[in-house]
Amino acid sequence: MMIVTMNTLATSLCRCHSKKRYQDCCQPIHLQPSQAQSPLQLMRARYCAHELNLVEFVIHTYHPSCHAQNDAQAIAESVHGEWVKLEVVSTELGAHDKEGFVTFNAYFIEDKRQYSFSEKSRFIKEGEQWFYIDGEMFDYPLAVPKSTLQRNDPCHCGSGKKFKKCCGM
């Protein structure tokens, strides 16, 4: 078993799959959630926290009205899953400048099989900090309508692969 130190983690690629180093991406937000400048940055940091098992970060970035501390055990079980990949599908502005949405696909392993889910998450900014407030989950094909991308188009997730070899499978 290899032990990963914070130094090693800081210089490795971020677990949110942004292709940036962790120290330049999610680490500053994990240390101070108000460092997230947009719903997308907070969503990526929340996903990364799942891969790194940072339960308290996930709990503390729920909007206070969600009373996430009351669901700490269920949140911990989710965080401690085997998360493997994040694909950001889209971002949208909300009804005002303190609301935003991020649609994403998240992949995880359970019972030696890979699964995914798609969600359109809603974020609210209070004071200087963004918070996750709720989300709408839906079937994967609804997250990225296949009619919007052709098979040979570059995939929307930023993988560098063609759509047919990545999310269009």
C-alpha positions in Angstrom: 0.0 0.0 0.0 1.4 3.4 -1.0 0.9 6.3 1.4 0.2 9.6 -0.3 1.5 12.6 1.6 0.0 16.1 1.3 3.1 17.2 -0.5 2.7 14.4 -3.1 -1.0 15.2 -3.4 -0.4 18.9 -3.8 1.8 18.4 -6.8 -0.3 15.7 -8.4 -3.2 16.3 -10.8 -6.4 17.3 -9.1 -9.0 14.6 -8.5 -11.7 16.8 -10.0 -10.3 15.9 -13.4 -9.6 19.6 -14.3 -6.1 18.6 -15.5 -4.7 21.2 -13.1 -2.4 20.4 -10.1 -4.3 19.9 -6.9 -2.5 22.8 -5.2 -3.6 25.1 -8.0 -7.2 23.8 -8.2 -9.2 22.3 -5.3 -6.7 22.5 -2.4 -7.2 26.2 -1.7 -10.9 25.7 -1.7 -10.6 22.6 0.6 -8.6 24.8 3.0 -11.0 27.8 2.7 -14.4 27.2 1.0 -14.9 30.9 0.4 -12.0 30.7 -2.1 -14.5 29.2 -4.7 -15.2 32.0 -7.1 -18.0 30.2 -8.9 -20.5 27.3 -8.6 -18.3 25.3 -10.9 -15.2 25.7 -8.7 -17.2 24.6 -5.6 -18.8 21.7 -7.4 -15.3 20.5 -8.6 -14.0 20.8 -5.0 -17.0 18.9 -3.6 -16.4 16.1 -6.1 -12.7 16.1 -5.3 -13.6 15.9 -1.6 -15.5 12.7 -2.4 -12.4 11.1 -3.9 -10.2 12.3 -1.0 -12.8 11.3 1.7 -13.1 14.9 3.0 -16.5 14.4 4.7 -16.4 17.6 6.8 -15.7 19.7 3.7 -18.8 18.3 1.9 -21.0 18.8 5.0 -19.8 22.4 5.5 -20.4 23.4 1.8 -24.1 22.5 1.9 -26.2 25.6 2.4 -27.1 26.0 6.1 -30.8 25.6 5.3 -30.1 21.9 4.3 -29.1 21.0 7.9 -26.4 18.6 6.4 -25.0 17.9 9.9 -28.2 16.0 10.6 -27.4 13.7 7.6 -23.7 13.4 8.4 -23.8 9.6 8.5 -25.4 9.3 5.0 -23.1 11.9 3.6 -20.1 10.1 5.0 -21.3 6.8 3.4 -21.6 8.6 0.0 -18.2 10.3 0.3 -16.5 7.0 1.3 -17.6 5.4 -2.0 -15.2 4.6 -4.7 -15.4 7.7 -6.9 -13.6 7.5 -10.3 -14.5 10.3 -12.7 -16.2 13.6 -13.1 -17.5 15.1 -16.3 -18.8 18.6 -16.3 -21.6 18.9 -18.8 -22.6 22.6 -18.5 -22.8 25.6 -16.3 -25.6 28.1 -16.2 -26.4 31.4 -14.5 -29.3 31.5 -12.2 -32.2 34.0 -11.8 -29.7 36.4 -10.1 -26.0 36.7 -9.7 -26.0 34.8 -6.4 -27.4 31.6 -8.0 -25.8 29.2 -10.5 -26.1 25.7 -11.8 -23.7 23.0 -12.8 -24.7 19.9 -14.7 -22.4 16.9 -14.3 -21.9 13.2 -14.6 -20.2 11.4 -11.8 -18.8 7.8 -12.0 -18.3 5.4 -9.1 -17.5 1.7 -8.6 -19.8 -0.5 -6.5 -19.6 -4.3 -6.3 -16.9 -4.2 -8.9 -19.2 -2.5 -11.5 -19.0 1.1 -12.7 -22.1 3.2 -12.4 -22.8 6.9 -13.1 -25.4 9.5 -12.3 -26.2 12.9 -13.7 -27.3 15.9 -11.7 -28.0 19.5 -12.3 -26.9 21.1 -9.0 -28.0 24.5 -7.8 -25.6 26.7 -5.8 -26.4 29.8 -3.8 -23.9 32.5 -2.7 -24.3 34.0 0.7 -21.8 36.6 1.8 -18.6 35.7 0.2 -19.2 31.9 -0.1 -20.9 29.6 -2.5 -23.0 26.7 -1.1 -24.6 23.6 -2.6 -28.4 23.8 -2.0 -30.0 21.1 -4.0 -30.0 19.2 -7.3 -32.1 17.5 -9.9 -30.9 14.0 -10.8 -31.8 12.4 -14.1 -30.9 9.6 -16.4 -27.6 10.0 -18.2 -29.0 10.4 -21.8 -31.0 13.5 -20.6 -27.8 15.1 -19.3 -26.2 15.3 -22.7 -28.7 14.9 -25.5 -26.9 12.9 -28.1 -28.6 15.0 -30.8 -26.4 18.0 -29.8 -23.1 16.2 -30.6 -22.1 14.2 -33.6 -20.2 11.0 -33.1 -16.9 12.4 -34.3 -17.2 15.8 -32.4 -14.7 16.4 -29.5 -16.4 15.2 -26.3 -17.9 18.0 -24.2 -16.2 16.7 -21.0 -12.8 17.9 -22.1 -11.2 14.5 -22.3 -9.7 15.2 -25.7 -11.4 12.1 -27.1 -14.1 11.9 -29.7 -17.7 11.9 -28.3 -18.3 8.3 -29.6 -15.3 7.0 -27.7 -16.1 8.8 -24.4 -19.5 10.0 -23.1 -21.4 8.9 -26.2 -20.8 5.2 -25.6 
